[in-house]
Amino acid sequence: MYNIAVVDDDASDRSEILGHLERYRREKDKSFTVTQFDNAVKFLEGYNPAYDIVFIDIQMPYLDGMTAAEKLREVDRAVPLVFITNMVKYAVKGYSVDAADFVVKPIVYGGFSVMLDKVLRLADKNGDAVMLKTAEGKIRLWLDRISHIEVTDHQVCYHADDGDHMVWGSLKEQESKLPTDRFAKCSNYCIVNLKYVEGITDGELKLSGGRSVPISRSKRKELTDRLLAYYGKYM
């Protein structure tokens, strides 16, 4: 079951997308739940990063689709985003917000079906994302964009390529959300993404980007073994 949001101020355009989704469901034996929004303000209010795909019109009153997409990416870096537009030139700007694709009105089913094949593959990869509850609300992060996770005074900090994200809780709670073949503890206070490890010294791990984190003596052998296993599987 895929959870889809359609954000478009034109009811006939929303209806057209729903019709294409229904045809695709019958032909490809897929299952969708669709939530409709007639403007981007309603869509973003209390946004919960639980959608698998978001279709959003670029030209809308109150808040245009491109600005809405920028705000969306502040809380959900993972959800595949598809722009709906009258003109391709507007959709090109979508790459700045990691848009997965775009569809041009009037929407032809053949092209829509090919696009949806691709976007559903991206949605399937969202198992590679982690949901976090921060002071600002829920967010979703791609795992491969997280370099390491540290805990201080019951606050856990996710260091990612788009900045730091703070959550309350224990490191053990966060560890349970992460795949063990890609993330490993280097101390009781830190978990690293093995993808970012560039070297190990006696007392610390060198991470890409010039960062380093301490490694406890008791974790050194286990971490070395995990790192070798990671290289064998992913490199």
Contacts in CASP RR format, 6 or more apart in sequence:
PFRMAT RR
TARGET T0000
AUTHOR 0000-0000-0000
METHOD contacts of the structure
MODEL  1
MYNIAVVDDDASDRSEILGHLERYRREKDKSFTVTQFDNAVKFLEGYNPA
YDIVFIDIQMPYLDGMTAAEKLREVDRAVPLVFITNMVKYAVKGYSVDAA
DFVVKPIVYGGFSVMLDKVLRLADKNGDAVMLKTAEGKIRLWLDRISHIE
VTDHQVCYHADDGDHMVWGSLKEQESKLPTDRFAKCSNYCIVNLKYVEGI
TDGELKLSGGRSVPISRSKRKELTDRLLAYYGKYM
1 31 0 8 1.000
1 32 0 8 1.000
1 33 0 8 1.000
2 30 0 8 1.000
2 31 0 8 1.000
2 32 0 8 1.000
2 33 0 8 1.000
2 52 0 8 1.000
2 53 0 8 1.000
2 120 0 8 1.000
2 123 0 8 1.000
3 32 0 8 1.000
3 33 0 8 1.000
3 35 0 8 1.000
3 50 0 8 1.000
3 51 0 8 1.000
3 52 0 8 1.000
3 53 0 8 1.000
4 21 0 8 1.000
4 32 0 8 1.000
4 33 0 8 1.000
4 34 0 8 1.000
4 35 0 8 1.000
4 51 0 8 1.000
4 52 0 8 1.000
4 53 0 8 1.000
4 54 0 8 1.000
4 55 0 8 1.000
5 34 0 8 1.000
5 35 0 8 1.000
5 36 0 8 1.000
5 37 0 8 1.000
5 43 0 8 1.000
5 51 0 8 1.000
5 53 0 8 1.000
5 54 0 8 1.000
5 55 0 8 1.000
5 56 0 8 1.000
6 14 0 8 1.000
6 17 0 8 1.000
6 18 0 8 1.000
6 34 0 8 1.000
6 35 0 8 1.000
6 36 0 8 1.000
6 37 0 8 1.000
6 55 0 8 1.000
7 37 0 8 1.000
7 39 0 8 1.000
7 40 0 8 1.000
7 43 0 8 1.000
7 54 0 8 1.000
7 55 0 8 1.000
7 56 0 8 1.000
7 57 0 8 1.000
7 60 0 8 1.000
7 65 0 8 1.000
7 68 0 8 1.000
8 14 0 8 1.000
8 17 0 8 1.000
8 36 0 8 1.000
8 37 0 8 1.000
8 38 0 8 1.000
8 55 0 8 1.000
8 56 0 8 1.000
8 57 0 8 1.000
8 60 0 8 1.000
8 84 0 8 1.000
9 38 0 8 1.000
9 39 0 8 1.000
9 57 0 8 1.000
9 60 0 8 1.000
9 61 0 8 1.000
10 57 0 8 1.000
11 38 0 8 1.000
13 57 0 8 1.000
13 84 0 8 1.000
13 105 0 8 1.000
13 107 0 8 1.000
14 36 0 8 1.000
14 38 0 8 1.000
16 106 0 8 1.000
16 107 0 8 1.000
17 55 0 8 1.000
17 84 0 8 1.000
17 107 0 8 1.000
17 112 0 8 1.000
18 34 0 8 1.000
18 36 0 8 1.000
20 107 0 8 1.000
20 109 0 8 1.000
20 112 0 8 1.000
20 113 0 8 1.000
21 32 0 8 1.000
21 34 0 8 1.000
21 116 0 8 1.000
23 109 0 8 1.000
24 30 0 8 1.000
24 112 0 8 1.000
24 113 0 8 1.000
24 116 0 8 1.000
25 31 0 8 1.000
25 32 0 8 1.000
27 113 0 8 1.000
30 120 0 8 1.000
35 51 0 8 1.000
37 43 0 8 1.000
39 60 0 8 1.000
39 61 0 8 1.000
39 62 0 8 1.000
39 63 0 8 1.000
40 56 0 8 1.000
40 60 0 8 1.000
40 62 0 8 1.000
40 63 0 8 1.000
40 64 0 8 1.000
40 65 0 8 1.000
40 67 0 8 1.000
40 68 0 8 1.000
41 62 0 8 1.000
41 63 0 8 1.000
43 56 0 8 1.000
43 68 0 8 1.000
44 63 0 8 1.000
44 68 0 8 1.000
44 71 0 8 1.000
44 72 0 8 1.000
47 72 0 8 1.000
47 75 0 8 1.000
47 76 0 8 1.000
48 138 0 8 1.000
49 75 0 8 1.000
49 76 0 8 1.000
49 78 0 8 1.000
49 79 0 8 1.000
49 131 0 8 1.000
49 138 0 8 1.000
49 139 0 8 1.000
49 140 0 8 1.000
51 76 0 8 1.000
51 79 0 8 1.000
52 79 0 8 1.000
52 80 0 8 1.000
52 123 0 8 1.000
52 126 0 8 1.000
53 79 0 8 1.000
53 80 0 8 1.000
53 81 0 8 1.000
53 82 0 8 1.000
53 119 0 8 1.000
53 120 0 8 1.000
53 123 0 8 1.000
54 72 0 8 1.000
54 79 0 8 1.000
54 80 0 8 1.000
54 81 0 8 1.000
54 82 0 8 1.000
55 82 0 8 1.000
55 84 0 8 1.000
55 103 0 8 1.000
56 65 0 8 1.000
56 68 0 8 1.000
56 69 0 8 1.000
56 81 0 8 1.000
56 82 0 8 1.000
56 83 0 8 1.000
56 84 0 8 1.000
57 65 0 8 1.000
57 83 0 8 1.000
57 84 0 8 1.000
57 85 0 8 1.000
58 64 0 8 1.000
58 65 0 8 1.000
58 66 0 8 1.000
58 83 0 8 1.000
58 84 0 8 1.000
58 85 0 8 1.000
58 90 0 8 1.000
58 91 0 8 1.000
59 65 0 8 1.000
59 85 0 8 1.000
59 86 0 8 1.000
59 90 0 8 1.000
60 68 0 8 1.000
65 83 0 8 1.000
66 90 0 8 1.000
66 93 0 8 1.000
66 94 0 8 1.000
66 97 0 8 1.000
69 81 0 8 1.000
69 83 0 8 1.000
69 94 0 8 1.000
69 97 0 8 1.000
69 99 0 8 1.000
70 97 0 8 1.000
72 79 0 8 1.000
72 81 0 8 1.000
72 97 0 8 1.000
73 97 0 8 1.000
73 98 0 8 1.000
74 139 0 8 1.000
75 136 0 8 1.000
75 137 0 8 1.000
75 138 0 8 1.000
75 139 0 8 1.000
75 140 0 8 1.000
76 139 0 8 1.000
76 140 0 8 1.000
77 98 0 8 1.000
77 139 0 8 1.000
77 140 0 8 1.000
77 141 0 8 1.000
77 142 0 8 1.000
77 145 0 8 1.000
77 162 0 8 1.000
78 126 0 8 1.000
78 128 0 8 1.000
78 129 0 8 1.000
78 140 0 8 1.000
78 141 0 8 1.000
78 142 0 8 1.000
79 123 0 8 1.000
79 126 0 8 1.000
79 140 0 8 1.000
80 100 0 8 1.000
80 119 0 8 1.000
80 122 0 8 1.000
80 123 0 8 1.000
81 97 0 8 1.000
81 98 0 8 1.000
81 99 0 8 1.000
81 100 0 8 1.000
82 99 0 8 1.000
82 100 0 8 1.000
82 101 0 8 1.000
82 102 0 8 1.000
82 103 0 8 1.000
82 115 0 8 1.000
82 119 0 8 1.000
83 90 0 8 1.000
83 91 0 8 1.000
83 94 0 8 1.000
83 99 0 8 1.000
83 101 0 8 1.000
83 102 0 8 1.000
83 103 0 8 1.000
84 102 0 8 1.000
84 103 0 8 1.000
84 105 0 8 1.000
84 107 0 8 1.000
85 91 0 8 1.000
85 102 0 8 1.000
85 103 0 8 1.000
85 104 0 8 1.000
85 105 0 8 1.000
86 104 0 8 1.000
86 105 0 8 1.000
87 104 0 8 1.000
88 102 0 8 1.000
88 104 0 8 1.000
91 99 0 8 1.000
91 102 0 8 1.000
91 104 0 8 1.000
94 102 0 8 1.000
100 118 0 8 1.000
100 119 0 8 1.000
100 122 0 8 1.000
101 115 0 8 1.000
101 118 0 8 1.000
101 119 0 8 1.000
103 111 0 8 1.000
103 112 0 8 1.000
103 115 0 8 1.000
126 140 0 8 1.000
128 142 0 8 1.000
128 143 0 8 1.000
128 144 0 8 1.000
129 140 0 8 1.000
129 141 0 8 1.000
129 142 0 8 1.000
129 143 0 8 1.000
130 140 0 8 1.000
130 141 0 8 1.000
130 143 0 8 1.000
130 146 0 8 1.000
130 177 0 8 1.000
130 178 0 8 1.000
131 138 0 8 1.000
131 139 0 8 1.000
131 140 0 8 1.000
131 177 0 8 1.000
132 138 0 8 1.000
132 139 0 8 1.000
132 140 0 8 1.000
132 141 0 8 1.000
132 158 0 8 1.000
132 165 0 8 1.000
132 167 0 8 1.000
133 167 0 8 1.000
133 168 0 8 1.000
134 165 0 8 1.000
134 166 0 8 1.000
134 167 0 8 1.000
135 166 0 8 1.000
139 165 0 8 1.000
141 158 0 8 1.000
141 160 0 8 1.000
141 165 0 8 1.000
143 178 0 8 1.000
143 179 0 8 1.000
143 182 0 8 1.000
143 183 0 8 1.000
143 193 0 8 1.000
144 193 0 8 1.000
144 195 0 8 1.000
145 160 0 8 1.000
145 161 0 8 1.000
145 162 0 8 1.000
146 158 0 8 1.000
146 159 0 8 1.000
146 160 0 8 1.000
146 193 0 8 1.000
147 159 0 8 1.000
147 160 0 8 1.000
147 161 0 8 1.000
147 192 0 8 1.000
147 193 0 8 1.000
147 196 0 8 1.000
147 207 0 8 1.000
147 208 0 8 1.000
147 211 0 8 1.000
148 159 0 8 1.000
148 190 0 8 1.000
148 191 0 8 1.000
148 192 0 8 1.000
148 193 0 8 1.000
148 196 0 8 1.000
148 207 0 8 1.000
148 211 0 8 1.000
148 213 0 8 1.000
149 156 0 8 1.000
149 157 0 8 1.000
149 158 0 8 1.000
149 159 0 8 1.000
149 171 0 8 1.000
149 174 0 8 1.000
149 178 0 8 1.000
149 183 0 8 1.000
149 190 0 8 1.000
149 191 0 8 1.000
150 156 0 8 1.000
150 157 0 8 1.000
150 159 0 8 1.000
150 189 0 8 1.000
150 190 0 8 1.000
150 213 0 8 1.000
151 157 0 8 1.000
151 169 0 8 1.000
151 170 0 8 1.000
151 171 0 8 1.000
151 174 0 8 1.000
151 189 0 8 1.000
151 190 0 8 1.000
152 189 0 8 1.000
154 168 0 8 1.000
154 169 0 8 1.000
154 170 0 8 1.000
155 166 0 8 1.000
155 167 0 8 1.000
155 168 0 8 1.000
155 169 0 8 1.000
156 166 0 8 1.000
156 167 0 8 1.000
156 168 0 8 1.000
156 169 0 8 1.000
156 170 0 8 1.000
156 171 0 8 1.000
156 173 0 8 1.000
156 174 0 8 1.000
157 164 0 8 1.000
157 165 0 8 1.000
157 166 0 8 1.000
158 164 0 8 1.000
158 165 0 8 1.000
158 166 0 8 1.000
158 167 0 8 1.000
158 174 0 8 1.000
159 211 0 8 1.000
167 174 0 8 1.000
171 185 0 8 1.000
171 188 0 8 1.000
171 189 0 8 1.000
171 190 0 8 1.000
171 191 0 8 1.000
174 191 0 8 1.000
175 183 0 8 1.000
175 185 0 8 1.000
175 191 0 8 1.000
178 191 0 8 1.000
181 226 0 8 1.000
181 229 0 8 1.000
181 230 0 8 1.000
181 233 0 8 1.000
182 193 0 8 1.000
182 194 0 8 1.000
182 195 0 8 1.000
182 230 0 8 1.000
182 234 0 8 1.000
183 191 0 8 1.000
183 192 0 8 1.000
183 193 0 8 1.000
183 194 0 8 1.000
184 191 0 8 1.000
184 192 0 8 1.000
184 194 0 8 1.000
184 222 0 8 1.000
184 223 0 8 1.000
184 226 0 8 1.000
184 227 0 8 1.000
185 191 0 8 1.000
185 192 0 8 1.000
185 219 0 8 1.000
185 223 0 8 1.000
186 192 0 8 1.000
186 205 0 8 1.000
186 213 0 8 1.000
186 214 0 8 1.000
186 215 0 8 1.000
186 216 0 8 1.000
186 219 0 8 1.000
186 223 0 8 1.000
187 213 0 8 1.000
187 214 0 8 1.000
187 215 0 8 1.000
187 216 0 8 1.000
187 219 0 8 1.000
188 216 0 8 1.000
189 214 0 8 1.000
190 213 0 8 1.000
190 214 0 8 1.000
192 205 0 8 1.000
192 207 0 8 1.000
192 213 0 8 1.000
194 226 0 8 1.000
194 227 0 8 1.000
194 230 0 8 1.000
195 230 0 8 1.000
195 234 0 8 1.000
196 207 0 8 1.000
196 208 0 8 1.000
197 205 0 8 1.000
197 206 0 8 1.000
197 207 0 8 1.000
197 227 0 8 1.000
198 206 0 8 1.000
198 207 0 8 1.000
198 208 0 8 1.000
199 205 0 8 1.000
199 206 0 8 1.000
200 206 0 8 1.000
200 215 0 8 1.000
200 220 0 8 1.000
200 223 0 8 1.000
200 224 0 8 1.000
200 227 0 8 1.000
203 214 0 8 1.000
203 215 0 8 1.000
203 217 0 8 1.000
204 212 0 8 1.000
204 213 0 8 1.000
204 214 0 8 1.000
204 215 0 8 1.000
205 212 0 8 1.000
205 213 0 8 1.000
205 214 0 8 1.000
205 215 0 8 1.000
205 223 0 8 1.000
206 212 0 8 1.000
207 213 0 8 1.000
215 223 0 8 1.000
END
